[in-house]
């Protein structure tokens, strides 16, 4: 798995027919890299996420072959720093 943070949305008005409906998000990985991941969860910019890649990502879509190589599989719950807790 890859850990990263959503830095923006990718807008695409044209897609191949086998592409599922949903959002494509740009994610900055913890090692400083960038990738585009399909988001079935509805994540927002700034959110910490977990991503899987390859055949595991594509296999998420049962009953169809989807051209997905990176899939957001979790949103990381982050603890609020003690200084800002109310």
C-alpha positions as CSV (number, residue, x, y, z in Angstrom):
1,X,0.0,0.0,0.0
2,X,1.0,3.6,-0.6
3,X,0.3,6.4,1.8
4,X,-0.4,9.9,0.5
5,X,-2.4,13.0,0.5
6,X,-5.0,14.2,-2.0
7,X,-3.8,17.5,-3.6
8,X,-6.5,18.0,-6.2
9,X,-9.0,16.6,-8.6
10,X,-8.4,15.6,-12.2
11,X,-11.2,16.7,-14.6
12,X,-11.8,14.6,-17.7
13,X,-14.7,15.2,-20.0
14,X,-13.9,12.2,-22.2
15,X,-13.2,8.7,-21.0
16,X,-13.0,5.2,-22.5
17,X,-16.3,3.3,-22.1
18,X,-14.9,0.8,-19.7
19,X,-13.9,3.5,-17.2
20,X,-16.3,3.5,-14.2
21,X,-18.0,6.7,-13.2
22,X,-16.2,8.4,-10.3
23,X,-13.5,10.8,-9.4
24,X,-9.8,10.8,-10.4
25,X,-7.7,12.5,-7.7
26,X,-4.1,13.7,-7.8
27,X,-2.2,12.3,-4.8
28,X,1.2,13.3,-3.4
29,X,2.8,10.2,-1.9
30,X,4.8,10.3,1.3
31,X,8.0,9.9,-0.7
32,X,7.3,13.1,-2.7
33,X,6.0,11.4,-5.8
34,X,2.7,12.1,-7.6
35,X,0.1,9.8,-9.0
36,X,-3.5,9.8,-10.2
37,X,-5.8,7.4,-8.3
38,X,-9.5,6.4,-8.8
39,X,-11.6,7.4,-5.8
40,X,-14.7,5.3,-4.9
41,X,-14.9,6.8,-1.4
42,X,-15.5,10.5,-2.1
43,X,-12.2,11.9,-0.6
44,X,-11.5,15.6,-0.4
45,X,-8.4,17.7,-1.1
46,X,-6.0,17.6,1.9
47,X,-7.2,14.2,3.1
48,X,-4.7,11.5,3.9
49,X,-5.3,8.2,2.0
50,X,-4.1,4.7,1.4
51,X,-3.7,3.5,-2.2
52,X,-3.2,0.1,-3.8
53,X,-1.9,-0.4,-7.4
54,X,-1.9,-2.9,-10.1
55,X,-4.1,-6.0,-10.4
56,X,-5.6,-5.5,-6.9
57,X,-6.8,-2.0,-7.9
58,X,-8.3,-3.3,-11.2
59,X,-10.0,-6.3,-9.5
60,X,-12.1,-4.0,-7.3
61,X,-14.5,-3.6,-10.2
62,X,-16.4,-6.9,-10.3
63,X,-18.1,-7.9,-13.5
64,X,-16.0,-5.6,-15.7
65,X,-12.5,-4.8,-16.8
66,X,-11.6,-1.3,-15.7
67,X,-8.4,0.5,-16.8
68,X,-7.5,1.4,-13.2
69,X,-3.9,1.1,-12.0
70,X,-4.2,3.1,-8.7
71,X,-7.2,2.9,-6.3
72,X,-7.9,4.8,-3.1
73,X,-8.9,2.1,-0.6
74,X,-8.9,4.0,2.7
75,X,-9.1,7.4,4.2
76,X,-6.7,7.8,7.2
77,X,-8.3,9.2,10.3
78,X,-5.8,11.7,11.7
79,X,-5.5,12.6,15.3
80,X,-6.1,16.3,16.1
81,X,-2.9,17.7,17.7
82,X,-3.3,18.4,21.4
83,X,-2.7,22.1,21.0
84,X,-5.8,22.6,18.8
85,X,-8.2,20.3,20.7
86,X,-11.1,22.0,22.4
